């Protein structure tokens, strides 16, 4: 029996007693310590010599699909973790109620209004037809859909979902953020009515239970839409899996088990022999390279799904030239004037500021120089307590300069503006405008999915926020995009900084020019000629991809190796450093084929009253990293295989 509880951290199943024979995969409620928890039957065993607790009851005779149990086993081996944490992915705690054994399935209430009749879809574009033809004619089941922003990737998903349903199979549509589900839900529900179920963490416990049970009991094919947790729905006979915007870091689980959704989705598709489509305008470099090397079809989709791309006027404002900032130190005169014009024309404005750029850094405001690690070519982090620079990937450290080593200027910047202050500033400039902020600091009631209708209808004049505003939204009233500090994320001390910057900028630029109206993009940057910024402006994925591949091959980062990040937390920095150093020495004595970094403090070195230090392991053989985990001591250690970043 595998129990769904973090209290149980071992890999092995537990043994319980039952007077009746239970089939593998059957969902039950069992005692664990003094709690009642969910679990599912792994296998029948002979009665052991020790006393076993009996199961409490079955959950509606529900048996998980065989592929679901197989995915559980795959996760255990590919992303090793305690079985209790993995089982929680498959069995939500909301299933346990006082009447859990006899609960009726109620599917009358749904998060979206469902259509009674399928709505007419616009005609397929030539590009969409060609993409669908490639998919249907291919002998493989895995596809990378490299579709430009606004090119109509969702329409292709709908066509393939229709095909799955016509063949009596279900479809699973994954989205990186809850905020994007209303848009997808509306489009799919207009076509498939009540066959669509939307599941995510913002649902009430009652609704989550009802939808899970409906999926488990369903005899007919369904379409499930949701974030990464939807992957573990008890869905039978899957014919299609879509991982939309598959470049997004949100697809990486940051708590144990720290799985990468793209990998888990591929495993599930293989178990069901289902078609899987990875869709993005900005595919991850490592995944694109893997697709090329394995012969996976890469389908390019360009142009606008609405027939023609509207003209987009793009301007770059040099933030090092203070003459452009007479009214505000972070908002250029050009941007402020453009916002005024948009308000007069009754067009929406989107002001983007990457929240991740709030970390301290050393940047010359005069020439754009920044402190880089000589070992990793990654930005160094400034530590104010010791006035030092440190690389959080390899451990390199040096004294922070008092002036720029390139131009001798003393104008070194150490911080950036946040979205909350930005909203207040803009409200002061435009008191009559309707403004709203969207970032991860907001509560449930203020999240974007709760305001989607207002945003889409143009009832908000100025949208202020972080990366969530750049993800997949199609806003008919949007006329202006302003990027306050375009190169901020380049300064993050991580191998993924350039890629993430390109993706964020490319995506946010793509909110205009989607066939609705002419658009304008104003970009503020300290390094206007930076190749990553220029590639994003011109939507030149090819040049960015090739440059990034060379960089990663030079310094040995994915796709040219696998990564493992091991972290320890202690009450003092000295204790954390000592523990990591001891593990470093132990790993050096092994014969593992690994590249081992020096011990280094984590990017967020001091949090929750603990100090965090880490090691980074690289290997061209992933099995070597799995072997390295066997040397991990007990107590406040965590590990992350295939991390999306090393911060």
N, C-alpha and C positions, 0 to 999 in steps of 0.2 A: 504494500500500500504506500503510495506517495501522498504525503499530507501537504496541504497548502498553508504553510505557516512559517514565518521567519524564525519562530522559536526552534525549529528543527533545521540544523545547518549541515547535517551529514549528507553524503551523496546516496547512501543506501536506502532502500525502502524500509518501512516498518512493518511488523507482522501483527495482524489483528485476527480475531476469531469471528466466524459467522456460521450459523446453523444451516443456512442455505448456500448453495453454490452461486458464486458471483462471477460474472464474466469479466475478463480483462477490459479495462476502460470504464467500468461502471462507476458512477459518481456516488459517493456515500458521505455520511457525516460520522466522524469518529472522535473519541476523546483524546486529547493531547494535554498532559498535565491536568489542569483544572478547566480547560477550555474545550468547547466543541468546535471542531474545524472540519473543513472540506478535505476530501481526498479522492483519489481514484485507484481502482484495483490494478495492480501491476501483473500479478500472477498468483495462481494457487500453489501453496506449498504444503508439505506434510506438517502435521502438528508438532511444534517444537517442544522441547523438554521444559522450557520456562512457561509461566502463565501469561496468557495473552488477553488483552482487553477486547471485549466484543465491540463490533461496530454498533452505532446507535440506530441508524436507519439509512435506507437508500433515498436518493433524491429523484423521485418520479421515474424510476427505472431508466434513467438517462445513461446511455453508454457513449463515451467519447468516440468519434470516428477513429479508425485504426491509424490514419495518417497523423492525427493529433497526438496520439501516444508516441508515434515514431518521431514526431518533431520534438517532443519532450526529450527523448533519448538523444537526438542529434544535438540539442542545446547543451545537454549535460557533457557531451564529449567535446564540442567545439568551443563552448564558452563555459568551462568548468565552474560550478557554483553549487551551493547547497540545494538539495532537491526541494526543500520547502519554499525557497525563493522562486525557483523555476515553476513549481506547481501553482503558485499564486498568479502567474500570468494566465493560466488556463482556467482557473476556478475563482472568479471574483467573490469576495467575502459577502457581497450583497445577496448571494443565493441563500444564505442561512437566515431563516426566519422561524418563528415559533410554529408556523404551519408549513415549513419547508417540504415536508413529506407529501403534502396534499395540495400545494399551491396550484391554483388554476392559472393558465397562461392568458394574459390580457394584453392584446395588441391594438386596442382601440386608440390609445394615445400615442402619437408619434411626434418627434421633434420638428417635423416639417409637414406642411400641408401637401397631401398627395393628390395627384391629378387622377380624375376618373377615366380620361381618355388620353392617349398619347398625343402630344403636341407635334405639329409639323416641324421637322428640322430643316434648316437651310440646306441647299444642295451642297454636296461635297465638292471641294475645290479639286483642281487637278492634282495638287500635291497630296491631299488627303487620299484621293483615289489610288495614287501610286503607292502610298505607304501601306494601305490596306491590301493592295495586290501583292506587295512584297511579303507581307505577313502570311497571307493565305497560301501563297505559292511555296513558302519556305518549308524545308524538312525539319528545321529546328523549332524549338518552342520558346526560345529566349531572344528578346529584341531590345535594342537600345534605340529609343525614339528621341533623336536630337532635334527637338522642335523649337524654333524661335518663339520668343514671347509673342502671343497673339496669333500664332499660326494655326491654332485649332487642334491641339493635342487631345483635348477633352472629347471632341467629336469622334476621334478615332477610338477612344476608350468606349464610347457609347456603342459604336458599330460592333466592336469586338464583344461587348457585353451582350448585345442582341444575339450574336452568333452563339455565344455560350448558352444562353437561355433556350435558343431554338434547338440546341442539342441536349437539352435536359440537364445542363450543368450550371452551377452557381458562379458568381463573379465576386471578387474581393478587390475593392478600390481603396488604396491607402493614400493618405494625405499627411503631410508633415505636421500640420498645425490644426487645432480645433477651429481656429478662426477661418479656415478655408472650407470647412465642411458645409456651411449654408449654401455657398455658390455651387459646389458640386452636387449637393443634395437636391437643389432646385432643378438643375439640368437633368439629372438622372430620374428624379421623381416625375417630371413631366413626360418621360418616356415609358417608365416601367411601373408607375403607380405604387401600390402597396407591396410590391415585391422588393422595394428598397427599405433597408433598415440602416439607420444612422446610429452608431454607438461611439461614445467618447466619455471621458471622465467627468464632464460637467453635467451629465444626466443625473437625475435623482436616483437613489438606490432602488426605488420601486421600478422606475423605467429601465434601468440597467438590467435588473433581474428579469423583467418581462421580455426584453429583447433577446437576452441570452437564452432564455427558455424557449422562445419562439424559434430561434435558430436551431437549437438542439432537437426540437420536435418536428421541424419542417420536413415535409415529404416532397414539397415542390422546390425548384431552384430559386435562390434569392440573390439579391445584390447587396452586399455589405459595404458601407462606406465609413471610414474612420481613420484615426491616427494609428500608430504602430501597434497599440494594444489590440486592434481589430484582427490582427494576424492570428491571434490565439482563440478566435471564436470557434465553437464546435460545429463548423460548417462542413457539410458532406459534399462529396462529388464536385470539387472545384474545377472549373474549366478555364478560368482566367484570373490572373493576379496582375494588378497594375500598381506600380510604385511611382506615384506622381511626384514631381519635384524631388527626384531621388538623391539629389546632391545635398539636401538639407541636413545639417548636423542634428536636428531633432529626431532623426531616425536612429540615432545612437542612444541606447539606454544608458543613463549615467549612474544607475544603482544596480547592484547585483540582481540577476545576472546581466552583465554589461554587454548585451548582444547588439550587433549591427543588423538593423531590419532588412537591409538589402540582402545580406547573406541568409538570414532566416527565411525571407520570402522565397529566395531561390531554392532553399531546401524543401519548403512546403510545396512549391510548384513541381519539383522533381518527384515528390512522394505521390502527388495527384496526377502526374503526367499532364500538367496544365500549362497553358500558354502564359508567359510572363512578359510584361512590357515595363521597361524602366524609362520614364519620361523626364526630360529636363531640357531647358534652353542652355544650361551651363553644366554639362556632365562633369562629375569628379574626374580629375586627371587619371587617378589610379584605375578607376572603373573603365574609362574610355580606352586606356592602354590595354587592360585585360580583355576587353571586347575585341580589340584589334588582334591581339595575340591568339585568341581562341577561335576567331572566325565568327563571332556573334554578329548577325546582321545589324549594321548601324544605319538607321533610316533618317535621312536629313529632311526636315520639314521647314521650309522657309515661306516668306510672304505672309500676308494677313488673311485670316479666315473670313474676313468681311469683304474681301475682294481687292482692296488696295490699302497700302500703308500710307497714312497721312504724313505730311512733311513734319519733321521734328527739328527745331532750331536748337542747337547745342552751343552753349557758351561756357568757357572755363575762366574763372576768376582766380588770379594769383593771390593767395592769402598772405604771402610775404610782402606784397605791395600795400602798405597801409593807406595809400591814397584812395583805395577802393572801399575803405571802411570808415567813412566820416561820421556815420550815424550810429554805428554799433561795432564793437571790436570783433564780433564773430559773424555778423550778418552784413554782407556787402550792400552797397548802394544799389547795385544792379539787381540783386535778389529782392530787396525791399520794394523797389520800383516795379518789378515784375509781379509781385504779389498784389500790389495796388491795382495794376492793370487787370489781373485775373478777377479781382473782386468787382471791378467796374463791369467786366464782361460776363459776370455771373458764372465764372468757371471755378472749378475746384482747384486747390493747391495742395500738393503733398510735400511736406518738408521732412527730409530724412536726416537722421543723425544716428550713427551707429553707436549703440550703448556700450559695446565692448571697447570702445576707444577711451573710456574713462580712466584706464590704468595709467600710472605714471610712466613717463618715458623721457628721453633726452632728444630734443629736436631743435635744430637751429632755425629760428624764424626768418633769418636773413637769407640763407642759401639753401635750406632744405636738408642739410646734413643730418644724419642720425647715427647713433652709436650702434654698431653691428658686432656680433661675435666673430672673431677671426677663425673659429673652428667650425661654426655652423652657418655663418652668413645670415644669422637671424638677429632681430632687434634685441638689444640688451635692456633689461629692466632696471630702473633707478630705485635704489633703496636709500631713503632719506636718513635713516638712523645712523648709517655709517658713511653716507655720501659716496656710495659705491654703485658700480654697474655689475650685473650678474646675468649670466646666461642660464635660463631655467631648463635647458635641454641637456647641456653637457657639463655645467658646473664652472665654466670660465668666469673669472671676476677681475675687476680692475677699478681703480679710483675714478670717480666721475670727474670730467673736465670742468673747469670754471669758465672756459670760453671755447668757441667752436674751433676744432683743429684744422678746418678747411679755410674759413674766412676770418678767424679771430674775433668774431662777434660774440658779445656776452649775452645776446638775446636768445637764451635757451629756454624752451617751453617744457613744462612738466605736467600739464593737465589740460583737459578739454571741457567743453560745456555739456551739461546733461539735458535730457529731453524736458524735464519738468521746468527748469529755468528757461529753456527755449520757448516753451508754451507761454509762460508768464510774460516774457519779453515781447512776443508777437501779439499777445492780447493788448499790451500797452500801445503798440504801434497801430493796431486795428481794433479799437474797442467795440465797433459795431459788428464785427465778423463773428461767425459761429466757429469756434475752434474746439478740437478734441484731440487728446493725446492717447496713443496706443503703444504700450510697451509691456514687458513682463512684470512690472511692479504693480500693475492694476489688479483689482479684485475681480471676481467672477462677473459681477453685474456690469463692469465697465469694459469687459473684453470685446474684441472686435466682432466675434460671432454674434454678440447680443445687439450690435448696432449695424449689422450688415445692410439691412434695408435702408436705413437712413443714409449710410455712406453711398450706397449704389444710387439712391435717388438724388444725391447732391444736396442733401439737407445740412451737411457740414461743409463750411467754406474752406477751412484750412485743417488738414490732417497733419498732425505732428507725431512722429514716432520712430521706432527702430526698425529692424529688419523685417518684422512681420508685415509691414506695409508694402514691402516689395515682393511679396510672395503670391503670384498667381491671380491677384485681384484684377477684374475687368471693370473699370469705372468710366461710364460714358461721359460724365461731366468734367473729368479731370483734364485740365489744360496745361498745368505747370507742375514740374517736379524740381524741387530745390534740394541740393545735397550740401549740407553745411560744411562738412570736412571729409572730402571724398577719400583721402588717403589714410584716415585714422587707423583703420584695421590693419594697415600695412605695418604698423609699429608694434603689433602684438608679437611677443617673443616666441614664435612657433613656426614650424615648417609649413603649416597650412595657411599662413597669413596672406600670401599673395593670391592663392586660389580663392580663399574666402572673400577677399576684397573684390576680385574679378566677378565672382558670382553675385555678391550683394549689389554691386554697381550695375552690372548687366541687367539684373532682375529689376532694380528700381527704375532704371532708365526705360525699361520696357513697359512701364505703366502707361506711357503716352505713345501716340502713333499707332494705335491698335484699330484704326478704321472708324473711330467716332468723330474726331476733330483734329485740327492741327495742334501740335504740342510744342512745348518749350522746356528745355532742361538747362538749369544753371548749376554748374559744379564749382564749388570752392575747394581749392587745393593748394598746399604748400609746394607741391612738386607737379605742376601741370604737365610736364613732359614725361612723367613716369610711364614706362612701357605697359604696366598693368592697367593704369588708368586709361591710356590711349587705346589699348585693346578693347576695354569695356565700352568706351565711347563709340568706337567703330564696329562693335559687335564682332570682333575678329578673334573668334575662339581658336582658330588654327595657329596663329602666331603665339598666342598666350600658351597654348597647350605645348607647343614644341619648346618654348623657352623654359617652361616649368619642368618638363621632362629632363632637360639637360641639367637644371639646377638640382633636381632630386637624385639623379644618377650620380652627380658629382659628390653630394654629401650623404648618399645612401639613406634615402627616405622612400616610402611607398610610391610607386609600385615595385621598387627594386629591392624591397625587403619587407618583412613583417615586423610589427612593433609590439612591445609589451611594456607597460608602465606599471611599476611597483611602488607603492607609497606606504609610509608609516606615519602614525600620529602619536605624539607624546606630549606630556605636560610641559616639557622644556625643549628649547631648540637643541641644547647639548645632548639630551637623551635621544632625540630623533636623529640627529646627525650620527651619533654613536651606533645606533641600531642599523641605520642604512649602510654605514661604513663596514660593519661586521658582515652584513649580507653580501656586500660588494666583494669582500675578501673571500667569503665562502664560494661565491659563484666563480671567482677567478681560479679557484683550485679544481673546478670541474673540467671535463673535456668537451663541454658543450660547444657547438659551433655558433657562438654568439658574439656580437659586438656590444660591449658593456660601457655605458657612460660613467663619468665620475659622479659620486653622490652630490645632490644639489637640493636646495630648498624648493618646495613647490611654488608655483606662481602665487597662490594665495597661501603664503607661508604660515600665517597666524590667523586661525579662525576657530570659532567655537571653543575658545580657551585652550586650544591645542596647537602644537607646532607640527608642520607637515614637511617631510623630506621625501625625495623620490629617486629612483633609478630608472633609466631607460635602456631596454634591451632591444637589439636589432638582430635579425637572422633572416637568411634566405630560405630557411626551412622552418615552417611554423611549428612543427613537432618539437624542435629544439626549445622553443619558448614554453611549450607545455611541460617539457621535462624540467625547465628552470623553476617552474612553480612548485615542484616537489621540495625545493630547498627553502621554501618560504616558512619562517617561524610563525608561531601562534601569537595572537594578541595585537589588535589595532593595525593589522596589515591589510591593504587592499591591492587588487591588481586589475588591470584593464588590458585585455587583448584586443588588438585592432582599434586603438583609440583614435578618435577623430582629430584630436589635438593632444599636445603634451603639456598643456598648462596645468 
